[in-house]
C-alpha cells in the first residue's frame, strides 16, 4: 500500500495544482517511483490511497495503465484518515495476510526482496540511525518498546535504542486487532505509530529492520527538490 493521500503542504506551491504523489523527479512522478520499486520486488497488486486532488491520481493511473501494476484506489476524498485509519479502511475491504506499506514521498535504495525475506512472519518496521527529534525505541533484542521525542523529553512506553522510522513497514494479520483497539479509542482517524505502540504494549513482537548501506530521502519540502532530483538520479 502506497500512502498518497497527504495534503503536501510542505511542497507548496507545487501542490496547489497537483497532488504530492504526482510531483515529478528525474522524469517520473513520486507515485511512479514507488510503483516501479514495488514491481521490481515482484509486487504487482498495489493499493494507493487518495485525498487531495485525488482525481488527478486516478487519471494518472489510468493513463499509464498502472505502470504495469494492478492498482486499486482507496478513496479518502471525503475524509482523510491518516496512516492507521487508511490501513484499517483497506483491511476492511480486502483480506491480506501481509501488507507492505510505504510513503509516496520517501525515495530510497532499499532492497524490498531482502526486506520481505528478513521480515518473514513478523511485523517489521524499516528504521535507520538518521538524526531526528522523534524516535522509535527498541529493546536489546531489536523489538519495539516505545517512542520518544528528544526535543520535549516525551516518552511513551519504554526507552531503548533510538531509531528513526522510515515510513515503511510489513504488517501481518496479527496487527488487525490493534488497529481495532486504537480505532475504538481515537475514532477512524489515527496514525500507525499509535498502532505500533499499542501492539508493543500488549506484547506483540514488532522488530526493527535496518537495511544494509541504506540511503533514503524524504521528499517533503519545496526547497529540497533540487537535492531530491539529484538523489533520484542516483537511483536510476
C-alpha positions in Angstrom: 0.0 0.0 0.0 1.3 3.4 -1.0 0.2 6.3 1.2 -0.6 9.0 -1.4 -3.4 10.9 0.4 -1.3 13.6 2.1 -2.1 17.3 1.5 1.5 18.0 0.5 1.5 21.4 2.4 5.3 21.4 2.6 5.6 21.2 -1.2 3.5 24.3 -1.9 3.2 26.0 -4.3 3.6 22.8 -6.4 0.8 21.1 -4.6 -1.6 23.9 -5.2 -2.1 22.5 -8.6 -1.3 18.8 -8.2 -1.2 16.1 -5.5 2.1 15.3 -3.8 2.1 11.9 -5.5 2.4 13.4 -8.9 5.3 15.8 -8.2 7.9 14.9 -10.8 11.5 13.8 -10.1 14.0 12.7 -12.7 11.3 12.3 -15.3 8.9 10.3 -13.1 6.2 11.1 -10.6 6.8 10.2 -6.9 4.0 7.6 -7.4 5.6 6.0 -10.4 8.9 5.7 -8.5 7.1 3.8 -5.7 5.1 1.6 -8.1 8.2 0.6 -10.0 10.1 -0.1 -6.8 7.4 -2.4 -5.6 7.2 -4.2 -9.0 11.0 -4.8 -9.0 10.4 -6.9 -5.9 7.6 -8.8 -7.6 4.7 -6.9 -6.0 2.1 -6.2 -8.6 -1.1 -5.9 -6.6 -0.9 -2.4 -5.1 -3.3 -0.2 -3.2 -3.0 3.6 -3.4 -5.0 5.8 -1.1 -6.0 9.3 -2.3 -7.4 12.5 -0.9 -6.1 15.9 -2.1 -6.7 16.2 -5.9 -7.3 12.5 -5.9 -9.0 12.6 -9.3 -5.6 13.6 -10.8 -4.0 10.5 -9.3 -6.8 8.3 -10.7 -6.3 9.9 -14.1 -2.6 9.3 -14.0 -3.0 5.6 -13.0 -5.5 5.1 -15.8 -3.4 7.0 -18.4 -0.3 5.0 -17.6 -2.1 1.7 -17.1 -0.9 1.5 -13.6 2.7 1.5 -14.9 2.2 -2.2 -15.4 0.8 -2.9 -11.9 -2.6 -3.9 -10.8 -3.5 -0.8 -8.8 -6.6 -0.4 -6.6 -7.5 3.0 -5.3 -8.6 3.5 -1.7 -10.7 6.7 -1.9 -10.4 9.1 1.1 -11.5 12.2 -0.7 -14.4 12.6 1.7 -12.3 12.2 4.8 -8.5 12.0 5.3 -7.9 9.0 7.6 -4.2 9.3 8.4 -1.9 6.2 8.0 -3.6 4.0 10.6 -7.1 4.8 9.6 -6.1 4.4 5.9 -4.7 0.9 6.6 -7.8 0.0 8.6 -10.1 1.0 5.7 -8.0 -1.2 3.4 -8.1 -4.1 5.8 -11.9 -3.9 5.9 -12.1 -4.0 2.1 -9.5 -6.7 1.3 -8.3 -9.8 3.0 -4.5 -9.9 3.0 -2.2 -11.9 5.4 0.7 -9.4 4.8 0.7 -5.8 3.8 3.7 -3.8 2.9 3.1 -0.1 3.5 5.2 2.9 2.3 5.0 6.6 2.0 4.8 8.0 -1.5 7.3 10.8 -0.8 10.2 8.7 0.5 12.8 7.6 -2.0 15.4 5.0 -1.0 17.8 2.3 -2.2 16.2 -0.4 -0.1 16.1 -3.9 -1.4 12.5 -4.9 -0.9 13.0 -8.5 -1.7 15.6 -8.7 1.1 13.2 -6.9 3.4 10.4 -9.3 2.8 12.7 -12.3 3.3 14.1 -11.0 6.5 10.7 -10.0 7.9 9.2 -13.5 7.5 6.0 -13.8 9.5 6.7 -10.9 11.9 5.6 -7.3 11.9 8.6 -5.3 10.8 9.5 -1.6 10.7 12.1 -0.2 8.4 14.3 2.2 10.5 17.6 3.9 10.4 20.0 5.8 12.5 19.4 9.1 10.8 19.1 12.1 13.2 15.7 13.4 14.0 13.7 14.6 17.1 11.2 11.7 17.3 12.4 8.1 17.6 11.0 4.7 18.0 12.7 2.8 20.9 13.8 -0.8 20.6 14.9 -3.2 23.3 18.2 -5.2 23.3 16.5 -7.9 21.2 15.5 -5.4 18.5 11.8 -5.3 19.3 9.7 -2.1 19.6 9.3 -1.0 23.2 8.4 2.7 23.0 8.6 6.1 21.3 10.3 9.3 22.4 10.6 13.0 21.4 14.1 14.0 22.5 13.2 17.7 22.0 10.4 17.7 24.5 11.5 14.7 26.7 8.2 12.9 26.0 8.4 9.1 26.3 5.7 6.6 25.5 6.3 3.0 26.6 9.9 2.2 27.5 13.1 3.8 26.4 15.7 1.9 24.4 17.8 2.1 21.3 16.6 5.2 19.3 15.9 4.5 15.6 14.1 6.7 13.1 11.1 5.3 11.4 11.4 5.4 7.6 7.8 5.3 6.7 7.8 1.7 5.5 6.6 -1.5 7.3 5.4 -5.0 6.7 2.2 -5.6 8.6 1.0 -9.1 9.3 -2.7 -10.0 10.0 -1.8 -10.0 13.8 -1.8 -6.2 13.6 -5.5 -6.1 12.8 -6.7 -6.3 16.4 -4.5 -3.4 17.4 -5.9 -1.3 14.6 -9.3 -2.0 16.0 -8.2 -1.2 19.5 -6.8 2.2 18.6 -9.8 2.9 16.4 -12.0 2.3 19.4 -10.0 4.9 21.4 -9.5 7.5 18.7 -12.1 7.1 16.1 -11.4 6.4 12.4 -8.5 8.9 12.1 -5.2 7.8 13.6 -1.6 7.1 12.8 0.2 3.8 12.5 2.7 4.7 15.2 -0.2 4.6 17.7 -1.0 1.1 16.5 2.6 0.0 16.7 2.9 1.3 20.3 -0.4 -0.3 21.3 0.7 -3.6 19.9 4.1 -3.5 21.7 2.3 -2.6 24.9 0.2 -5.7 24.5 3.2 -7.9 24.0 3.2 -8.1 20.2 6.7 -8.5 18.7 7.5 -5.8 16.2 11.1 -5.9 15.0 13.4 -3.3 13.6 14.9 -3.7 10.2 17.9 -1.5 9.2 18.7 -2.0 5.5 22.4 -2.6 4.5 24.0 0.6 3.1 20.7 2.4 3.5 20.2 5.7 1.7 16.9 7.4 1.8 15.4 10.9 1.3 12.1 12.3 2.4 10.9 14.5 -0.5 8.9 16.7 1.8 9.9 20.3 1.3 9.8 22.5 -1.8 13.3 23.9 -1.1 14.8 20.4 -1.1 13.5 19.5 -4.6 16.8 20.1 -6.3 18.6 17.8 -3.8 15.8 15.3 -4.3 16.3 15.4 -8.1 19.9 14.6 -7.7 19.1 11.8 -5.2 16.6 10.3 -7.7 19.1 10.4 -10.5 21.5 8.3 -8.4 18.7 5.6 -8.0 18.3 5.2 -11.8 
